Amino acid sequence: MKIVVHGQQAFGQAVLEKLLERGENVVAVCTAPDKEGRPVDPIKTLALEKGLPVHQPASWKTDESLALMKSFDADVCIMAYVLLFVPQPVLDAPRLGSFQYHPSMLPMHRGPSSINWPIAMGATSTGLSIFWPNEGLDEGPILMQKTCDIGPDETLGDVYFNKLFPMGVDAMIESLDLVRDNKAPRIEQNLDEGSYESWFGKKQAEIDWAKPAQEVYNIIRAGIPQPGAWTTRNGDSIVISEARMASDSAGTVGEVTSIDDEHFVVAGNGGSIQVRKVKADAGKETAAAFATRTGLKVGDKLG
């Protein structure tokens, strides 16, 4: 079976590596164009090390890109973390089509921040989908899905790197075997029962201390490690990059209620947040070091 791998970053590299370990016939690797001043994408580095042809179209919407995909004479295209829009003729060029990884239980959390949103919303589980992409936004038929729990203190990084990443690599390989054996389903999504959320960006990661403390904690967890949720002190931004819930409910919302050698605690609505690490103008540091450096004291207000 002739396989095209289309992907980026560590996930794409891991899928390619697994395919090569199995002795699969990878005929081409496609990835996003290089960016000036940025490291070469690891999937490109691996492909070149293995002597595989690498292609980096700036757009897949051109006649030239369609001709490129057809030139591979591939049986299937495996899309591992693809950000560029790929039109239907390109998706359909391989004889058996193209399938793609998405880190949510589609049709829930379609969109670019599908790991952040379940955590921010307080969900206790999430999962991944392998699907047959179309020109909609994560709307194609489902090939396979797998679930995982979200622990009460787990962050975006925990859920992705410890769960969705390794599960996803295995699911891509499992899906390939189903396609090869002509056993891969195409289960249409019921989009009316799903959701689409756009980017979980800076606006969404801003802390409103008046919200219930658990919601604040969920926003913090959903933003770590990219780079976390943020608040202000005297107009300056502070990113909270590690925290825990605390039961203490003394103080008014946003008020620093205690400081010790490791943490400081901020009062919330119905609970408090124990801040452990922050990022500010001096870079990443412990909450205690930040308090000492900036003169933060009990009674100060954040936000």
C-alpha positions in Angstrom: 0.0 0.0 0.0 1.4 3.4 -1.0 0.9 5.9 1.8 1.3 9.7 1.8 1.8 11.2 5.3 0.6 14.8 5.7 1.4 16.3 9.0 3.3 18.6 11.3 5.1 18.9 14.6 5.7 16.1 17.1 2.5 14.2 16.4 3.1 14.0 12.7 6.7 12.9 13.4 5.5 10.2 15.7 3.0 8.8 13.2 5.6 8.8 10.5 8.1 7.0 12.8 5.5 4.3 13.7 4.7 3.7 10.0 8.4 3.4 9.2 9.0 1.0 12.1 6.3 -1.2 10.6 7.9 -1.1 7.2 5.0 0.7 5.6 5.5 2.1 2.1 5.5 5.8 2.6 5.9 7.4 -0.8 5.8 11.1 0.2 5.7 13.3 3.2 3.8 16.7 3.1 4.1 19.4 5.7 3.7 23.1 6.0 6.2 25.5 4.5 9.3 26.4 6.6 9.0 29.7 8.6 12.0 32.0 8.7 13.6 32.0 12.1 11.7 28.9 13.3 13.2 25.4 13.7 12.6 22.9 10.9 9.5 20.9 11.5 10.4 17.5 13.1 8.4 15.5 10.6 10.5 17.1 7.8 13.7 16.3 9.7 12.8 12.7 10.1 11.6 12.3 6.5 14.9 13.7 5.2 16.9 11.5 7.5 15.0 8.5 6.0 15.5 9.6 2.4 11.8 10.3 1.9 10.6 13.0 -0.6 9.2 16.1 1.3 6.7 18.5 -0.2 5.7 21.8 1.3 3.0 23.6 -0.8 2.0 27.0 0.6 -1.6 26.1 -0.4 -3.5 23.0 -1.4 -6.1 25.0 -3.3 -4.1 25.2 -6.6 -4.1 23.0 -9.7 -0.4 22.3 -9.0 -1.1 20.9 -5.6 -3.8 18.6 -6.9 -1.5 17.4 -9.6 1.2 16.8 -6.9 -1.1 14.6 -4.8 -2.2 12.7 -7.9 1.5 12.2 -8.9 2.1 10.1 -5.7 -0.3 7.4 -7.1 -1.1 6.7 -3.4 -3.6 4.4 -1.9 -4.3 6.5 1.1 -3.3 9.8 2.7 -2.8 9.9 6.5 -3.4 13.4 7.8 -1.7 13.8 11.2 -2.1 17.3 12.5 -2.8 19.4 9.4 -3.6 23.1 9.7 -3.8 24.1 6.0 -7.2 23.8 4.3 -7.3 20.8 1.9 -10.0 20.8 -0.8 -12.1 17.8 -1.6 -10.4 16.9 -5.0 -7.0 16.6 -3.1 -8.6 14.6 -0.3 -10.1 12.2 -2.8 -7.0 11.8 -5.0 -5.6 8.7 -3.1 -7.5 5.6 -4.2 -8.9 4.9 -0.7 -9.2 8.5 0.4 -7.7 10.5 3.3 -8.3 10.2 7.0 -7.4 12.6 9.7 -6.8 12.9 13.5 -8.8 15.3 15.6 -8.4 15.5 19.5 -12.0 15.6 20.5 -15.1 13.4 20.4 -16.6 14.7 17.2 -19.0 16.3 16.6 -18.2 17.9 19.9 -15.5 20.6 20.0 -14.9 20.9 16.3 -12.4 23.6 15.7 -8.7 24.5 16.5 -8.7 24.4 20.3 -10.5 21.2 20.8 -8.4 20.1 23.8 -8.7 23.3 25.7 -12.5 23.7 25.6 -13.5 20.5 27.4 -11.1 21.3 30.2 -12.3 25.0 30.4 -15.9 23.8 30.5 -15.2 21.4 33.4 -15.7 18.2 31.5 -14.4 15.0 33.1 -13.7 13.1 29.9 -12.8 13.8 26.3 -11.3 11.7 23.5 -10.1 11.6 19.9 -11.6 11.0 16.5 -10.2 9.6 13.3 -12.4 10.8 10.5 -12.7 11.2 6.8 -12.3 14.9 6.2 -14.4 17.0 3.9 -14.4 20.7 3.2 -16.4 21.4 6.3 -14.7 22.2 9.6 -14.1 18.8 11.2 -17.4 17.6 9.8 -16.5 14.4 7.8 -17.7 10.9 8.7 -16.1 9.1 11.7 -13.8 6.2 11.2 -12.8 5.6 14.8 -13.1 7.2 18.3 -11.4 6.6 21.6 -12.1 8.2 25.0 -10.1 9.2 28.0 -10.8 10.9 31.4 -9.8 14.4 32.4 -8.5 14.3 36.0 -9.6 17.1 38.3 -6.1 18.7 38.3 -5.0 17.8 34.8 -4.0 20.5 32.4 -4.0 20.8 28.7 -0.5 19.5 28.6 -1.3 16.5 30.8 -4.3 15.5 28.7 -2.6 15.9 25.4 0.9 14.6 26.0 0.0 11.8 28.4 -3.3 10.6 26.7 -4.5 12.1 23.4 -1.0 12.0 21.8 -0.1 8.4 22.4 -3.7 7.2 21.9 -3.8 9.2 18.7 -0.7 7.7 17.2 -2.0 4.2 17.9 -5.4 5.0 16.5 -3.9 6.3 13.3 -2.1 3.0 12.8 -5.2 1.0 13.8 -7.2 3.0 11.3 -4.7 2.3 8.5 -5.2 -1.4 9.1 -8.9 -1.1 8.9 -8.6 0.8 5.6 -6.3 -1.8 4.3 -8.7 -4.6 5.2 -11.7 -2.6 3.8 -13.3 -2.6 7.2 -13.1 1.2 7.9 -16.5 2.7 8.7 -17.8 6.0 7.6 -20.3 7.1 10.2 -21.9 10.4 9.5 -21.7 13.0 12.2 -24.9 14.5 13.7 -23.7 18.1 13.7 -26.9 19.2 15.5 -25.7 17.4 18.6 -22.2 18.8 18.4 -20.4 22.1 18.9 -17.9 24.3 17.2 -15.5 26.5 19.3 -12.9 28.8 17.8 -9.5 29.5 19.3 -9.0 29.4 23.0 -6.9 32.5 22.9 -5.8 35.4 25.2 -9.3 36.8 25.5 -10.7 33.4 26.6 -7.8 32.8 29.0 -8.3 36.1 31.0 -9.3 35.3 34.6 -12.5 36.9 35.9 -12.1 36.4 39.7 -15.8 37.0 40.2 -16.7 33.7 38.5 -17.0 30.6 40.6 -13.6 29.5 41.8 -13.9 26.1 40.0 -14.5 27.8 36.7 -11.5 30.0 37.2 -9.4 26.9 38.0 -10.7 25.2 34.8 -9.7 28.2 32.7 -6.2 28.1 34.3 -5.9 24.3 33.6 -7.1 24.7 30.0 -4.4 27.3 29.2 -1.4 25.3 30.5 1.1 25.1 28.9 0.2 27.6 26.2 1.1 29.5 28.4 -1.7 29.6 31.0 -4.5 31.9 32.1 -3.7 35.5 33.0 -4.7 38.2 35.3 -3.3 41.6 36.2 -1.6 43.4 39.1 -1.5 47.2 39.0 -2.1 47.0 35.3 0.7 44.5 34.5 -0.1 41.0 33.2 0.7 37.9 35.2 0.3 34.5 33.6 -0.5 31.7 36.1 1.3 28.6 34.8 0.7 26.2 37.7 -2.1 26.3 40.3 -4.4 24.2 42.5 -7.8 24.7 44.1 -7.8 25.7 47.7 -10.7 25.4 50.1 -10.1 28.7 51.9 -12.9 31.2 51.0 -11.8 34.1 53.1 -11.2 37.5 51.5 -12.9 39.3 48.6 -12.6 38.0 45.1 -9.2 38.6 43.6 -7.6 39.4 47.0 -4.3 37.8 48.0 -5.2 36.1 51.3 -1.9 34.3 52.2 1.7 34.0 51.0 4.2 31.4 52.1 7.6 30.0 51.0 6.1 28.3 47.9 2.7 29.8 47.0 0.3 32.6 47.3 -3.5 32.2 47.6 -6.1 34.3 45.8 -9.7 34.4 47.0 -12.3 33.4 44.5 -16.1 33.0 44.5 -16.8 29.9 46.6 -13.2 28.9 47.0 -9.6 30.1 46.4 -6.8 29.5 43.9 -3.4 28.4 45.2 -0.9 30.0 42.7 2.3 27.9 42.4 4.1 29.3 39.4 3.7 32.4 37.3 5.2 34.1 34.2 5.7 37.8 34.3 8.3 40.3 33.1 11.1 38.3 34.7 10.1 35.1 33.0 8.8 31.9 34.7 9.3 31.7 38.4 7.7 30.3 41.5 4.8 32.2 43.0 6.8 32.8 46.2 9.8 34.3 44.2 7.4 36.5 42.3 5.8 37.8 45.5 9.3 38.5 47.0 10.5 40.2 43.8 7.5 42.4 43.3 6.6 43.1 46.9 3.2 41.3 46.6 1.5 41.3 50.0 -1.6 39.9 51.6 -4.5 42.2 50.8 -3.3 43.1 47.3 -5.9 42.7 44.6 -5.5 40.9 41.3 -7.5 41.6 38.2 
